[in-house]
Amino acid sequence: MLRTVLSGLLTSIALGLTTLADVRAQTPPPAAPSGGGAPAVGRAGLNDVVATVSDNGHTDKITKGEVLAFVSRYPIPPTEDRETVYRETVDTLINTKLLTQFLTRQKVPVTAERVDQEIEKLQQQLKTDGQDLASTLLQNGFSMDDIRKELENRIRWSEYAKSKATDAALRKFVADHRDLFSNTQVRASHILLKLESDASEADKEKTKQKLLGIKNDIEQNKITFAAAANKYSEDPANEGGAGGDLDYFSLNTGLIEEFTDVAFKLKKGAISGPVETPFGLHLIHVTDRREGKPPDFEQNRLLIVQAFQGDLQKAVVTAERKTAKVDIKPMPKDLFPPEAPPAPDAAAGAAEKTKGAGGATPKQ
């Protein structure tokens, strides 16, 4: 509870709103670590600058200490690539800085009394858990200034987003995302050709052309999609000869967005062109579609508002990114402790668990 309250508070600008992805996945926020998530080394040079972000004449710095503070709030799976963790953490902090810069330019007024009210709410939350704010801040390395600044930003964002969430805007948002809110389902099959995460453009093009050749053979009736999936697909889940079938799924099933965004735009019977996801390149064949019921607007207003604000936040950051100058330095070599090789039994268990996890699998 203690770390969850603080980490949720201090990342509220970047992570605290429900986005369309959250509505789709319907998954809880990451749990705070019980101890193993924080890096054990890298404490020297906490003020070293690892990234800068400049927008509209204002420059913010991101320090090694900020990266460590952020990463320490969440456990890092042993299989997670540390370079990826570093890059994604810095990207999140950059987005936070950009959003803060944007909100500052909007000049949304936030009074000290309003911040005091939010601090009182936080104190009550902690008191319920048998904690007090002063010792909590000290224990987690935060200052009252940190809390006040983040609360100001959260309030400022809330007021800005509220001004945009008119009834007309919300109803248009629901109409534009009808399949999501109505829980429409599609049934699809796919053919996956895997790509390494660092695949070159030449390798991607070669794989793309192979997929296009397979698609052409299907459209020329030289082979059925199911037979082509059984012959060519590299999705481990298709090893039993399922013809690439994924059964029915909705936008809140948890499948990766790059895949579902294309699948739900296809008409029944259509086959997509090559679709890139973190797993590789896919051909997607929609075999059926079940239309859902339009949502009751008033009954679902809270969820709609949260999703709208999350989408608005993403749009703001995307726009800011286009004009911002971002400089990210390589990951400090001492940021994370040396990784110990897994025990043979553990490695075998992990390999067994990940078997069949390729293709359009739920996003973790």
N, C-alpha and C positions, 0 to 999 in steps of 0.2 A: 504493500500500500504506500509506504513512505516514498520509495524510489519511483513508483509508478506515478504518484501525484506530481512529483517534481519533474520527472522526465517528460510527462505529458504536458506540463505547463511550459517548460523551457523549449519544447519543440512544437508548440501549438501553432505558430505561424506557418511552419513548413508542413507539419504532419497532422495537425489537430482537427482538420475538417474532413467530413465524409466526402470522398470523391466518387465518381462513377465507378471506378475500380472497386472501391469499398462496397458499394451497393451490389456490384456483381458478385464479389467474392463472399460477402456476408461473413467475414472472418474477424475475430477479435484483434485488437492491437497487440503488437509484440509484448510479451511479458518482460518485466524488469528482471535482470539477472540476480541470482541468489549469491553470486560471488565469482563464478568462473568467467564472466564475460569481459572484465576489465583487463586491458593490457598490463602486464606486470613490469614492463620496462619502458623506456622512452620518456622518462620523467625529466631528463635534462633538456634544456632549451625549449621550455614550454612556450616562450614568447617568439620562437622562430616562426617566420611567416611562410606558410605553405601554399597560399593562394591569395590573389587580389582580384577584386571585382569592381569595375568602374562603370558608372552609368550617370549620364546627365551631369558630368563634372564632379561627381562625388565618388570617392574611392574608399572601399572597406577592405580590411585585411582579415585573413583567416589564419589563425595560429595553430601550431602543433597542439597546444593545450586545448583549444576548442575541439579539435578532432578527437583527442583522447577523451575529453569530457563527454562528447556525443557517443562515441563507440562504447564507453564504459557502461552506458545505460542499457545496452542490449547484449544478450549472449551471442557470441560468434560461433556458428557450427564449426566443428573441426575440419569439415570438408570445404569450407568456404575459402576461396582464394583471397589472400590478404590484400593484394593489389586492388582487387575488385571492391573489397570493403572500404579501402581508403578512398578510391575514386568516387564511389557512391556517397560516402559520407561527406566528402568535400563538395560534391554536386548539390547535396541537400543543404549544406550550409550556405553555398552560393545562392541557391534559390531563396533561402531565408533572408539573406542580405538584400537581394534584389527586391523582394516583396516589401521589406522594411523601407528601402529607399523609395519605392513607389508610394507607399502609404504616407511617408513623410511629405512627399510632394502634393498629396491630396489635401493636406492641412485640415484633417478631421480633428476637431478639438477633443481633448481628453483631459478632464479635470483631475486634480489630485484627490478629490473626494471620491470620485468614481474608482480610482485605483485603490484607495483605502478600503472601499467596500469589497472589492475582489480579494484583497489581502485578508480581510476578516473572514470571508468565505473559506479561503485556503486554510486559515488557522483553525476554523471549525472542523474542516475535513481531517486535519492532522490530529486534532484533539479527540475526535471520535476514535482514532486509531491509537490513542494513548501517546501521542507525540506532541512536541511543541515546535513552533516555527524556527526559533533561534537555534536550537540544537540541531534541527534538521538541516538548516542552511550550512552550519558549521561542518556537520558530518559529511555533507555531499559537496562541499567546496563552492557553494554559491553565496553571493552576497545579497543583501536586501536591494541594492541597486539593480542587480541582475533580475530579480523578481519583478521589481517595479517597471523596468524597461520592457520586459516581455509581456507583462500585463497591459501596459500601455499599447503595445503593438497588437495584442489580441483584441483589445477593446476597439482600437482604431480600425482593424480589419472587420470586426463584427459590424460596426456602424457603416462602413463603406459597403460591405456586402448587403446589408439590410436595405440600403438605399437603392440597390440594383434589383432586389428580389421582389419586384412588384407582382401582382396577380397575373398581369398580362405576360410578363417575362417568364413566370413559373409555368403557366399553362403552355406557352410556346416550347419551353424546355421539355415538358412531358410529351408534347406532340412530336418533338424532334427525336425523342428517345422512347418512342412508343413500345418497341419490342422489349426494352429493359423493364419498364414499369408495368407492362401487361403480362410479363412472364411468358412471352411467346417462346416456343421451342422449335428447333430444327433438328433434323437427323442428317448426319453427314458422314462421309467416308473420306479418307485422305491417303495420300502417298507421300512419304517423307524421305528425302535424301539429306542425310546429315551433313553439317558443315562444322568445322572447328571454330571456336570463338574468334580466333585470329586468322581466319581464312582470308586469303588475298582476293582482290577483285577478280583476278583471272580465274581463281578456283570457283568463285561464286558464279561467274559467267558460264563456266564449263558445266557446272551442276544445273544451272538454269536452262541451258540448251538441252541437256539430257531430259529434264522434266518436260520441256516443250515438245520434244520428240515423242515422249510417252503419251502426252496429251493428244498429239496429232494422230498417233496410232489408235487411240480410243475413239476419237471423233471419226476416223476413217473405218471404224468397226473391224479393225484388225485384232482387237483384244478388248475385253470388257474392263471396266474400271476395277472391279473386284479382282479379276485375274491379274491385272497389272499391279495392283497393290500387293497381292501375294507374291508376285515375282520380283518387284523392284523395291517396295517400301522397306525402309530401315528402322521403322518404329518397332522396338522390341515387343510391344503389346500386340503386334500383329503376327507374331511367330506361329500362332496356331492356325493361321489361314483364315482370318476373319474378314478378308477382303477390304481391310482398312476401315471397317465400320466402327463408328464411335457412339452409336445409339443416339437417343435424343438428349439434347442439352439446351439450357437457357443461358442468358447472359449473366445470370448470377450463380451459375454452376461452379465457376472457378477456373474454367479453361483460360488459357492465355489470350489476352485481348487482341494481339495481332492476328490470331487465328479466328476468333469469334467475330471480330469486326467485319472480316471478309465474308465469313459463312452466312451471316445474317443479311448481307446485302445481295446474296445470290438468289435467283429464282429456283424453284424446285426443278431438278434435272440439270441445272447448269454446273459447269466445271470451271473453276477459277484458273487464272494464270499462276505462275510461281509466286508463292507467298512466303516471305522471310519471317522467321521467328527465331528465338534464341536456340532452337533445336536444329535449324537448318532451313531447307526450302520444301514447301508443300504444294501439292495439287489438292484442292478441296472440291468434293462433289456433294452437293446437297440433294438428298434423296426424298425428303419429306419436310413438311412444315406444319406446325400446330399453332394457330393463332390464339393468343391469350385474351383475357378480358381487360378493357381499359380500366385503370385504377380509379378508385373513388378519390377525387382530388382532396377533399377536406380531411378524410380519414388518413391520408398519406402525406399530408402537408409537411410535417416535420422532416420526413425522409426526403421529400422532394426539395425542400429548402436546403437541407444539408448537402445533397448531391449537386444542386445548382451552385451553391457557394464553393464547393470543392472544384467544380468545373470552371467557375469564374477565376478562382485562385490559379488554377493551372494555365488558363488563358493569359492572365496577367503576367505570370512568370515567363511563359513562352514569348510573349511580346517583348518583355524586358531583356530577355536573352539575346534577341535579335540585334539590339543596339548596344548591349553591354560589351565591355572589353574584359575578358576573363583570362587570367594567367594562373595555371596550376603547376606547381613544382612536383618533381618526382617524389614518391613516398619516402620519408626518412627511413633509413635502414634499421634504426633501432625503435621504430614505432611499436612493433609487436614483438613479443618474446619468440625465440626460436621454436619452430614447430617440432614436436617429438613425433617420430614415425609411429603409426598405430600398431597395436599388437596384432599378430597374424590372425587370431580369432576375430578380433574387432573388424579388421579389414575385410575378412570374408563375409562377416555379417552385414557390413555396409554395402558390399557389392551385391549381396542377395536382395537387400531392401531396395536398391536402386534399379534392379532388373525390371524392365517394363515401364520405366519412367520417361521414355522418350516420347516425341510427338506432341500432340496437343494435350498435355497433361495439366492437371490443376496447378496454378501458379502458387508457389510457396511464399 
